[in-house]
Amino acid sequence: MSAFALIALVRRLAGCRGGVALVEFALALPLLLVLYSGTFVISDLVSCKRKVVVSARTLTDTTSRYVALTQSDASIIMAAISQEMLPYDASSTVVRLSEVQICPGGKTASVVWSVSQNGTPYATGATVQLATNMFTNSSPLVPTTACSNGAYFIFGEVSYPYKPSVGMGSQATVNLYDSALISPRASNSIGMS
């Protein structure tokens, strides 16, 4: 091929506009796939977090309706959380259900009883730190007398290790957690047998 023929070929290729859309699409495709995957992972993470929040509320609300609770009742309630977590794999969900007594001041709670599924329950008498400003000294739910007359609450916790199904270069696990605190509905305290 002569130099003139090569220059003519380059000029023809430079003037050709037939494959521009294909080249632009080929350049944009990786970015579009990353954006799509990222949007999917974020929306799935938000959905899973919502399942954890609803599970903690359901766990606590269901338990608060009992007058007395057996180990079997607690196991059934905690097992029902696996249905709440669907379509996510509930085998790695840590569920902890406790009854706590709030002492004057409302900053900490003492564990009356605790049970857990896939985790460790609190020891009886252990101190649990409550969320900041959950109760104040003037709150009607917190007693102003000795802790022996304290208010009792059901404390439910759900934790789930979320691992994205689409890695995008990172398979980091995000630990999702939520807790709920509800007073017993049918009695002052729910006994565990």
N, C-alpha and C positions, 0 to 999 in steps of 0.2 A: 504494500500500500504506500503510495507516494505521500509526501507532505501535504500536497494540495488536497488529496482525497481525504486525509485525516482531518484537516482543517474544515473541510466541507461537512464531514460527518459530525464534528463537534458543533458546528453552527446549526445543523439540522436538529440535533438533540437539544441544544439550548433553546431553540424556537418551539419545540414540541411541548404542548400543554396537555396532552391526552392522559397522562398518569399522575397529575398533580393531586387529585383527590385521593387516589390510592396511597400515595406517599404520605400525605397529611394524616390520613386515617391510621396508617402504620405507625406514625410517630405519636399520635394521640392515644392509641389503644392501650398501651401500658398505664398511662395516667388514668384513663377511664376505668380500667380494671382495679387499680389501687383505690380510687374513690368509691367504686361500687362495693368492694370488699370492706373498706373502712366503714362505710355507712351501715353495712350489714352487721358488722361486729359491734358497733356502737348501739344500734337499735336492739340487738340481741342481749347485750349487757344491760341495757335499761330495762328490758323485759324481764330478765332474770332477777335484777334487783327488786323489781316490783313484786315478783313472786315471793322473794324472801320477806319483804315487808308485810305482804298479805298473810303469809304463813305465820309470822310472829304474832300478828293480831288475832288470827284464827285460833292459834294454840292457846293464847292467853284468854281470849273471850270464851272459848268452849270450856276451859277449866274453871273459869270464874262462876259458871252456872251450877257447879256441884256443891253439895253441902259437906260431903266427905268423899275422899278419893282413895281408891286402892291402887296397888302397883299395876294391876291388870288394866284398870281404867286409864291410868297415865300412859301405859304402853300403847293402848288403842288410840288415844288422842295423838300421841307423838307419831304413830305409824300413819295416821291420816294425813300428816304433813307431806308424805311422799306423793299423795294424790294432788295436793295443792301445788307441788313443785313441778308437776308434769308440764311440758315434755322434757324437762331437765332430769338428769340422772340423780335420783334422791338418795342413792346408796352412800354418797359422800356428804350428805347434809347432816350437820350437827345440830341437834335439837336439845335444848335444856329447859326444863320446867321447874320452877321453884316457888315456894311461898316465902315471902320476906316480911319482916316486921320493921316498920319505920319508927325510929326513935325520935325524940324531940330534936329539932334542928333540921331534920329532913335531908341531910347530906349523905348519910349512909344507911344501909339496911342490914339487918341481921337475918341470916337464912334460918328458917324454921324447918323446912324439908326441901330436898332437891332430887330430881331424877333426870336422867339424860339418855339420849339415843345417839350412838356413834361418838360419844364424847364422855367427859368426866363430870359428874354432878358436883355441886358445891358441898362442902362439909357442913353439917349442922352447926349453927352458931357462927359460921364464917361471915365476914363483913363484905358486903357488895357495895361498890361505889355507884351511886345513881347519877344520871345525867345532871349537869350543872343547872341550877335554878329549877329543877323539877318541882321541888316543894320549897316553901319558905316557912319560917316560924309562925307566920300568921295564916297559913293555909288551913282550911277547915278539916282537911284530911289528915293532918299531922297532929298528934296529941301534944298537949302542952304539959302533961304530967310525966311521971316516970315511964321508962321504956316498957315496963311490965304491962302498962295499959296502952301500948302502942297500937297503931293501925296496921292491919295485915293487908298485903297485896299479892297478887299472882304475878310473877315475873317470868315472862317467856322470852327465850332467845333462839334465834335461828341463824346459822352461819353456813355459807355455801361457797366452796372454792370454784369460782367460775374460770374455765379455760376456754378461750375462743376456739371455735371450730375452724376458722380461717386464720392461719398464723400470721401471714404477711411479714415473715422474718422474725417474729417474736411469739413465743408460746408462753408468755408470762401468765401466771395464775393470779386472778384478782379475788381476794377474800371478801365476799359480800356478807354483811352482818346487819341484823336489826333486832331490836328488843321492844317489848311492850310491857306496861305495868298497869294492871286493872284490879280494882277492888272486888272482893267476892260479892256476888249478887244475892245469894240466898242465906248467908250467914256472915258473922264477923270474921271468921277464920275457917279455912278448909283443912280438916285433919287428913293425914295420910296414914293408911294402915297397910 
